[in-house]
Amino acid sequence: MTPQDILSTYGPREAMEYDVVIVGGGPAGLSTAIRLKQLAAEKGSEINVCVLEKGSEPGAHILSGAVMDPKAFTELFPNWKELGAPLNQPVTGDDLLILSETGAKRTPDFLMPRNFDNHGAYVISLGAVSKWMGEQAEALGVEIFPGFTGAEVLYDEDGSVKGVATGNQGVGKDGEPMDSFQIGMELHAKYTVFAEGARGHLGKQLIAKYKLDEGTDAQTFAIGIKELWEVPADKAKPGLVVHTAGWPLNDDAFGGGFLYHLEGNKVTLGYVIGLDYENPWMSPFEEMQRWKTHPSIKAHIEGGKRISYGARALNNGTPQALPKLVFPGGAMVGCNAGFLNAARIKGSHAAIKSGMLCAEAAFEAVAAGRQGDELVAFPEGFKKSWLFDELWTYRNFKNWFKKSPLMGKLMTGVEHWFLPKVGVATPPWTLHNTVKDHTKLRLAAEMPQISYPKPDGKLTFDRLSSVFVSNTNHEEQQPAHLTLKDASVPVNINLAKYAGPEARYCPAGVYEFVKAEDNTDRLQINAQNCVHCKTCDIKDPTQNIVWVTPEGGGGPNYAGM
């Protein structure tokens, strides 16, 4: 049954009208909503704003390290301490370790590049901060619809974005409505802001439709795999920030580890690997598990208990790869556009600031009686902001590593230690990237196989037990939200040429090659395991996998992440 058949059978979708609709209840979307309401209060006017959040509540799907630079947050909430925002643990120390298989060298403080200086920042749970921001938004009158996906972009006759439609509920695996079926609703707006996070499902469509990436660098991504631990009190070092480079990765992959001590004897730690890696035998999940066995990492968590797990793709953001931010009737903010600062390993401050800048442009337009045009004041405001200056300063970081890990380390020292010492604020050269991540995977026969140790269930774990502590759940009767353009490609191309990399790059055990009754191979998709990381949508070498929105409320329910 097609969507048109469903409409004709069950009638048209209900439509609701707003001034601004925001897709995504993370830091970028919520800061957009909050700033809109703040401006309306300052001007003594009204503006109707709603936020769609596919998770069960704001923060449920949010995953980040995270060390937050509070600059943008303080602009949005000057009195955040009095309001009780969950920024409780200031950074107390920075360690940058270069790991060999058994040893580690700490970078002396006087040689620390400026991008690893976290003075004045806070170790946080970004999920908790997002939940708090959601409460602030609702107190200002923002309507938040948790458990509702932005499933479809709606267009006006003139080609501008008219709003979005939420996903249908209660559709069976065969595509037919079940007894529990509820048709989605339409949300119409003067302007629609897309804040879906990295590789947003609708953002990807908008970039293609409006050619927003024309003339820009190719966007490049990484996968971040994270765990939250509770450790014995004698191991707790509240505020300590540790970053690592080197082992277990070899010289043909970009990545590194992070380990942050929160308050309350909690440690958040994880591993980030660039999705431009070449070896199809690599498993980012296993690399992260192996990294935890290093003496310098194990010392922080041994004797503790893992209490949560998650994974998420992230932009390796460079301003050269930012798409055009606006299009008729809408805009993209946060990691949906690619505002993360990879060199500083920070994105929440950039997401919040981008949302604020977009809100200021949208409020001005609505107040002037406009709708459906381009919010040109948003990119203009970004170009004049401290956020642009910051991202421009670090614009070459990932592109140096694309040349080689050695070049990346050397030029990070040159650009972010040596140049500031001699009074040069930003490097006078700019590097560009034209290569998309999925094109970098080499044939399995050309690359060495990697043997990973078996998990011990105490320090290291398997995928399925990890997914269990992510509290991931999907309605099992719904159609798989991981779709294939051509069902023959996984076996005939991916398995034959690349040894089935989807079974390794997915951190949740979604993709599994199994033998059919006639002893032929087939790809089994365990969609109920999906933690919505989007890695498959990015790394699939044939770009045959398309991630679409599942029913609202499904996916992970992260606690403390």
Beta strands, then each sheet from edge to edge (+ up, - down):
strand 1: 15-23
strand 2: 49-53
strand 3: 67-68
strand 4: 89-90
strand 5: 93-99
strand 6: 104-106
strand 7: 122-123
strand 8: 143-146
strand 9: 150-155
strand 10: 161-166
strand 11: 169-171
strand 12: 177-182
strand 13: 186-194
strand 14: 221-230
strand 15: 240-246
strand 16: 255-261
strand 17: 266-274
strand 18: 305-315
strand 19: 326-327
strand 20: 330-332
strand 21: 482-484
strand 22: 511-515
strand 23: 521-525
strand 24: 545-547
sheet 1: 8+ 2+ 1+ 13+ 10- 9+
sheet 2: 8+ 2+ 1+ 13+ 20+ 19-
sheet 3: 3+ 7- 4+
sheet 4: 6+ 5- 15- 16+ 17- 14+ 18-
sheet 5: 11+ 12-
sheet 6: 21+ 24-
sheet 7: 22+ 23-
end
